[in-house]
């Protein structure tokens, strides 16, 4: 059991879309029933394909398990996510020099 109410498991059908074409390279999972995922929640898609040949797009139906995070895990995930995001902001500027 996760801290303060977490650990609840929810089984839900989902749609997995994977595309690898000249126009797009992506993988999307859409959970049925409008189930919202919050920080710290874990989603496992069962028997999902992991790749598609170049030039193709596949859409398959699968089953997913969502494990809800507890209050402490949610808070920790938000804090850790903030610090990881700020690493993306690190930019370096240097004067133009000739080699």
N, CA, C and O atoms as a DFTB+ gen file, in Angstrom:
396 C
 N C O
     1  1       0.842      -1.186       0.000
     2  2       0.000       0.000       0.000
     3  2       0.879       1.238       0.000
     4  3       1.811       1.341       0.797
     5  1       0.594       2.157      -0.869
     6  2       1.371       3.380      -0.954
     7  2       0.939       4.346       0.141
     8  3      -0.143       4.212       0.713
     9  1       1.788       5.307       0.423
    10  2       1.518       6.282       1.469
    11  2       0.252       7.068       1.186
    12  3       0.046       7.555       0.074
    13  1      -0.591       7.189       2.194
    14  2      -1.789       8.032       2.199
    15  2      -2.708       7.810       1.007
    16  3      -2.963       8.726       0.225
    17  1      -3.192       6.605       0.880
    18  2      -4.255       6.340      -0.079
    19  2      -3.841       5.869      -1.446
    20  3      -4.707       5.648      -2.292
    21  1      -2.573       5.705      -1.705
    22  2      -2.144       5.268      -3.029
    23  2      -2.158       3.759      -3.152
    24  3      -2.515       3.047      -2.214
    25  1      -1.768       3.286      -4.310
    26  2      -1.655       1.858      -4.528
    27  2      -2.882       1.209      -5.117
    28  3      -2.875       0.010      -5.394
    29  1      -3.941       1.980      -5.313
    30  2      -5.157       1.414      -5.907
    31  2      -4.890       1.064      -7.362
    32  3      -4.363       1.881      -8.117
    33  1      -5.254      -0.150      -7.754
    34  2      -5.035      -0.639      -9.122
    35  2      -6.342      -0.545      -9.898
    36  3      -7.402      -0.929      -9.405
    37  1      -6.248      -0.027     -11.119
    38  2      -7.410       0.103     -11.989
    39  2      -7.073      -0.549     -13.316
    40  3      -6.072      -0.206     -13.945
    41  1      -7.905      -1.488     -13.743
    42  2      -7.740      -2.128     -15.053
    43  2      -8.634      -1.384     -16.039
    44  3      -9.816      -1.170     -15.768
    45  1      -8.073      -0.989     -17.185
    46  2      -8.837      -0.203     -18.157
    47  2      -8.396      -0.557     -19.577
    48  3      -7.201      -0.729     -19.820
    49  1      -9.336      -0.669     -20.518
    50  2      -8.949      -0.866     -21.916
    51  2      -8.311       0.411     -22.462
    52  3      -8.575       1.506     -21.964
    53  1      -7.476       0.265     -23.482
    54  2      -6.823       1.432     -24.066
    55  2      -6.550       1.209     -25.548
    56  3      -6.631       0.091     -26.057
    57  1      -6.227       2.300     -26.218
    58  2      -5.841       2.262     -27.625
    59  2      -4.387       2.692     -27.723
    60  3      -4.003       3.724     -27.171
    61  1      -3.578       1.909     -28.421
    62  2      -2.163       2.224     -28.638
    63  2      -1.982       2.551     -30.113
    64  3      -2.379       1.775     -30.981
    65  1      -1.380       3.704     -30.391
    66  2      -1.089       4.108     -31.772
    67  2       0.410       4.343     -31.893
    68  3       0.987       5.113     -31.126
    69  1       1.035       3.680     -32.854
    70  2       2.465       3.862     -33.119
    71  2       2.619       4.172     -34.596
    72  3       2.063       3.484     -35.452
    73  1       3.390       5.226     -34.886
    74  2       3.621       5.610     -36.281
    75  2       5.096       5.936     -36.483
    76  3       5.716       6.604     -35.655
    77  1       5.650       5.453     -37.598
    78  2       7.018       5.766     -37.988
    79  2       7.017       6.018     -39.493
    80  3       7.222       5.111     -40.299
    81  1       6.780       7.284     -39.844
    82  2       6.736       7.682     -41.248
    83  2       7.616       8.904     -41.438
    84  3       8.192       9.417     -40.478
    85  1       7.720       9.370     -42.677
    86  2       8.494      10.583     -42.942
    87  2       7.854      11.790     -42.268
    88  3       8.541      12.761     -41.950
    89  1       6.544      11.733     -42.049
    90  2       5.833      12.860     -41.449
    91  2       5.834      12.841     -39.923
    92  3       5.752      13.893     -39.289
    93  1       5.928      11.644     -39.326
    94  2       5.762      11.562     -37.877
    95  2       6.439      10.325     -37.301
    96  3       6.478       9.266     -37.928
    97  1       6.973      10.484     -36.089
    98  2       7.501       9.375     -35.301
    99  2       6.908       9.539     -33.908
   100  3       7.335      10.418     -33.160
   101  1       5.932       8.713     -33.545
   102  2       5.290       8.863     -32.248
   103  2       4.638       7.565     -31.787
   104  3       4.413       6.634     -32.559
   105  1       4.348       7.553     -30.497
   106  2       3.562       6.479     -29.883
   107  2       2.627       7.144     -28.883
   108  3       3.069       7.930     -28.045
   109  1       1.346       6.836     -28.967
   110  2       0.348       7.411     -28.066
   111  2      -0.479       6.298     -27.444
   112  3      -0.788       5.297     -28.091
   113  1      -0.833       6.490     -26.179
   114  2      -1.749       5.585     -25.488
   115  2      -2.925       6.419     -25.005
   116  3      -2.738       7.428     -24.325
   117  1      -4.136       6.000     -25.356
   118  2      -5.351       6.673     -24.908
   119  2      -6.142       5.702     -24.046
   120  3      -6.557       4.639     -24.506
   121  1      -6.346       6.084     -22.781
   122  2      -7.101       5.236     -21.859
   123  2      -8.592       5.469     -22.055
   124  3      -9.028       6.609     -22.220
   125  1      -9.371       4.399     -22.037
   126  2     -10.824       4.513     -22.184
   127  2     -11.453       5.111     -20.929
   128  3     -10.861       5.094     -19.849
   129  1     -12.649       5.633     -21.092
   130  2     -13.424       6.104     -19.949
   131  2     -12.994       7.441     -19.392
   132  3     -13.455       7.825     -18.317
   133  1     -12.128       8.167     -20.081
   134  2     -11.717       9.486     -19.604
   135  2     -10.891       9.453     -18.333
   136  3     -10.839      10.446     -17.607
   137  1     -10.253       8.345     -18.051
   138  2      -9.427       8.207     -16.855
   139  2      -8.244       9.162     -16.940
   140  3      -7.483       9.129     -17.908
   141  1      -8.088      10.015     -15.925
   142  2      -6.996      10.982     -15.908
   143  2      -5.814      10.425     -15.125
   144  3      -5.986       9.780     -14.091
   145  1      -4.616      10.681     -15.632
   146  2      -3.381      10.256     -14.977
   147  2      -2.801      11.461     -14.250
   148  3      -2.700      12.548     -14.818
   149  1      -2.421      11.264     -12.995
   150  2      -1.870      12.338     -12.173
   151  2      -0.386      12.071     -11.922
   152  3       0.086      10.958     -12.153
   153  1       0.360      13.089     -11.447
   154  2       1.780      12.895     -11.163
   155  2       2.004      11.724     -10.202
   156  3       1.340      11.614      -9.171
   157  1       2.946      10.858     -10.558
   158  2       3.290       9.715      -9.724
   159  2       2.539       8.441     -10.049
   160  3       2.958       7.359      -9.637
   161  1       1.429       8.545     -10.784
   162  2       0.687       7.342     -11.176
   163  2       1.530       6.521     -12.142
   164  3       2.338       7.072     -12.891
   165  1       1.345       5.210     -12.126
   166  2       2.061       4.311     -13.030
   167  2       1.069       3.663     -13.981
   168  3       0.000       3.217     -13.563
   169  1       1.424       3.611     -15.265
   170  2       0.570       2.976     -16.268
   171  2       1.381       1.883     -16.953
   172  3       2.480       2.134     -17.447
   173  1       0.836       0.669     -16.979
   174  2       1.453      -0.450     -17.682
   175  2       0.480      -0.929     -18.746
   176  3      -0.650      -1.306     -18.436
   177  1       0.919      -0.913     -20.007
   178  2       0.098      -1.413     -21.102
   179  2       0.549      -2.844     -21.382
   180  3       1.728      -3.090     -21.638
   181  1      -0.389      -3.779     -21.332
   182  2      -0.071      -5.201     -21.483
   183  2      -0.056      -5.614     -22.952
   184  3      -0.977      -5.298     -23.704
   185  1       0.994      -6.319     -23.352
   186  2       1.150      -6.864     -24.709
   187  2       1.108      -5.801     -25.798
   188  3       0.597      -6.048     -26.890
   189  1       1.637      -4.634     -25.510
   190  2       1.653      -3.564     -26.513
   191  2       2.836      -3.747     -27.450
   192  3       3.910      -4.156     -27.009
   193  1       2.660      -3.454     -28.734
   194  2       3.802      -3.497     -29.652
   195  2       4.785      -2.390     -29.277
   196  3       4.389      -1.350     -28.748
   197  1       6.051      -2.619     -29.551
   198  2       7.062      -1.619     -29.198
   199  2       7.686      -0.946     -30.404
   200  3       8.439       0.016     -30.253
   201  1       7.388      -1.431     -31.590
   202  2       7.948      -0.805     -32.787
   203  2       7.040      -1.085     -33.973
   204  3       6.156      -1.940     -33.925
   205  1       7.289      -0.339     -35.033
   206  2       6.553      -0.504     -36.278
   207  2       7.551      -0.258     -37.408
   208  3       8.399       0.625     -37.281
   209  1       7.478      -1.003     -38.496
   210  2       8.414      -0.779     -39.602
   211  2       8.273       0.632     -40.179
   212  3       7.198       1.230     -40.137
   213  1       9.383       1.151     -40.719
   214  2       9.366       2.493     -41.296
   215  2       8.292       2.582     -42.378
   216  3       8.120       1.672     -43.190
   217  1       7.579       3.702     -42.365
   218  2       6.536       3.949     -43.350
   219  2       5.171       3.428     -42.939
   220  3       4.214       3.518     -43.708
   221  1       5.072       2.878     -41.722
   222  2       3.805       2.294     -41.298
   223  2       3.259       2.946     -40.037
   224  3       3.976       3.613     -39.291
   225  1       1.967       2.730     -39.826
   226  2       1.252       3.197     -38.638
   227  2       0.334       2.064     -38.200
   228  3      -0.368       1.475     -39.021
   229  1       0.342       1.758     -36.894
   230  2      -0.568       0.731     -36.393
   231  2      -1.397       1.301     -35.244
   232  3      -0.938       2.167     -34.499
   233  1      -2.608       0.806     -35.115
   234  2      -3.490       1.149     -34.003
   235  2      -4.042      -0.171     -33.474
   236  3      -4.660      -0.934     -34.216
   237  1      -3.815      -0.435     -32.181
   238  2      -4.262      -1.688     -31.572
   239  2      -4.986      -1.404     -30.260
   240  3      -4.756      -0.380     -29.617
   241  1      -5.856      -2.319     -29.878
   242  2      -6.557      -2.246     -28.597
   243  2      -5.842      -3.172     -27.613
   244  3      -5.527      -4.315     -27.942
   245  1      -5.593      -2.675     -26.418
   246  2      -4.926      -3.454     -25.384
   247  2      -5.565      -3.161     -24.031
   248  3      -6.474      -2.338     -23.924
   249  1      -5.074      -3.849     -22.997
   250  2      -5.512      -3.632     -21.623
   251  2      -4.384      -2.934     -20.876
   252  3      -3.214      -3.255     -21.086
   253  1      -4.720      -1.976     -20.000
   254  2      -3.723      -1.255     -19.215
   255  2      -4.056      -1.370     -17.732
   256  3      -5.220      -1.497     -17.350
   257  1      -3.014      -1.322     -16.904
   258  2      -3.173      -1.283     -15.455
   259  2      -2.642       0.055     -14.970
   260  3      -1.498       0.415     -15.252
   261  1      -3.473       0.792     -14.240
   262  2      -3.073       2.076     -13.659
   263  2      -2.948       1.873     -12.157
   264  3      -3.876       1.381     -11.515
   265  1      -1.794       2.253     -11.589
   266  2      -1.586       2.197     -10.143
   267  2      -1.503       3.636      -9.663
   268  3      -0.598       4.380     -10.040
   269  1      -2.466       4.018      -8.820
   270  2      -2.535       5.386      -8.318
   271  2      -1.445       5.649      -7.281
   272  3      -1.166       4.801      -6.434
   273  1      -0.835       6.825      -7.355
   274  2       0.178       7.239      -6.387
   275  2      -0.504       7.782      -5.135
   276  3      -1.620       8.298      -5.192
   277  1       0.184       7.657      -4.007
   278  2      -0.299       8.252      -2.767
   279  2       0.084       9.724      -2.708
   280  3       0.778      10.224      -3.592
   281  1      -0.365      10.412      -1.675
   282  2      -0.131      11.852      -1.536
   283  2       1.364      12.190      -1.475
   284  3       1.809      13.156      -2.095
   285  1       2.130      11.398      -0.732
   286  2       3.570      11.664      -0.607
   287  2       4.267      11.446      -1.952
   288  3       5.120      12.241      -2.347
   289  1       3.906      10.376      -2.650
   290  2       4.501      10.106      -3.966
   291  2       4.162      11.210      -4.966
   292  3       5.007      11.607      -5.768
   293  1       2.919      11.706      -4.915
   294  2       2.514      12.797      -5.819
   295  2       3.347      14.046      -5.577
   296  3       3.843      14.675      -6.511
   297  1       3.490      14.392      -4.292
   298  2       4.276      15.576      -3.939
   299  2       5.724      15.403      -4.390
   300  3       6.299      16.310      -4.991
   301  1       6.316      14.244      -4.102
   302  2       7.707      13.990      -4.490
   303  2       7.880      14.071      -6.003
   304  3       8.864      14.634      -6.484
   305  1       6.938      13.517      -6.754
   306  2       7.011      13.544      -8.217
   307  2       6.947      14.972      -8.734
   308  3       7.672      15.328      -9.663
   309  1       6.086      15.794      -8.140
   310  2       5.990      17.202      -8.561
   311  2       7.299      17.950      -8.289
   312  3       7.780      18.704      -9.135
   313  1       7.864      17.732      -7.111
   314  2       9.119      18.408      -6.759
   315  2      10.248      17.950      -7.675
   316  3      10.975      18.780      -8.223
   317  1      10.403      16.645      -7.848
   318  2      11.468      16.112      -8.710
   319  2      11.275      16.575     -10.146
   320  3      12.247      16.916     -10.819
   321  1      10.042      16.593     -10.623
   322  2       9.758      17.054     -11.983
   323  2      10.131      18.504     -12.189
   324  3      10.618      18.877     -13.256
   325  1       9.907      19.329     -11.172
   326  2      10.269      20.745     -11.278
   327  2      11.777      20.900     -11.468
   328  3      12.218      21.672     -12.320
   329  1      12.564      20.175     -10.682
   330  2      14.013      20.293     -10.794
   331  2      14.532      19.718     -12.104
   332  3      15.494      20.243     -12.665
   333  1      13.919      18.656     -12.600
   334  2      14.341      18.097     -13.883
   335  2      13.997      19.040     -15.020
   336  3      14.757      19.157     -15.981
   337  1      12.854      19.718     -14.921
   338  2      12.451      20.664     -15.952
   339  2      13.389      21.861     -15.988
   340  3      13.706      22.358     -17.068
   341  1      13.838      22.335     -14.833
   342  2      14.718      23.501     -14.826
   343  2      16.054      23.196     -15.488
   344  3      16.734      24.116     -15.944
   345  1      16.447      21.926     -15.551
   346  2      17.678      21.578     -16.259
   347  2      17.565      21.909     -17.740
   348  3      18.567      22.209     -18.389
   349  1      16.357      21.855     -18.273
   350  2      16.154      22.192     -19.682
   351  2      16.368      23.673     -19.948
   352  3      16.670      24.068     -21.074
   353  1      16.210      24.500     -18.905
   354  2      16.354      25.944     -19.073
   355  2      17.811      26.387     -19.108
   356  3      18.100      27.526     -19.473
   357  1      18.720      25.513     -18.738
   358  2      20.125      25.889     -18.670
   359  2      20.660      26.150     -20.075
   360  3      20.726      25.251     -20.913
   361  1      21.037      27.393     -20.304
   362  2      21.523      27.809     -21.616
   363  2      22.857      28.513     -21.420
   364  3      23.058      29.223     -20.434
   365  1      23.748      28.315     -22.349
   366  2      25.062      28.941     -22.258
   367  2      25.247      29.910     -23.412
   368  3      24.950      29.592     -24.564
   369  1      25.739      31.094     -23.090
   370  2      26.066      32.078     -24.110
   371  2      27.557      32.376     -24.011
   372  3      28.097      32.527     -22.915
   373  1      28.200      32.457     -25.134
   374  2      29.617      32.803     -25.127
   375  2      29.871      33.816     -26.229
   376  3      29.138      33.892     -27.215
   377  1      30.926      34.590     -26.036
   378  2      31.269      35.595     -27.041
   379  2      31.761      34.905     -28.298
   380  3      32.304      33.801     -28.257
   381  1      31.558      35.583     -29.410
   382  2      32.068      35.041     -30.670
   383  2      33.585      35.140     -30.694
   384  3      34.164      36.202     -30.466
   385  1      34.197      34.034     -30.969
   386  2      35.654      34.037     -31.084
   387  2      36.035      33.291     -32.339
   388  3      35.306      32.420     -32.815
   389  1      37.184      33.646     -32.864
   390  2      37.697      32.942     -34.036
   391  2      38.713      31.920     -33.595
   392  3      39.541      32.174     -32.720
   393  1      38.637      30.780     -34.205
   394  2      39.610      29.735     -33.878
   395  2      40.789      29.819     -34.799
   396  3      41.720      29.021     -34.683
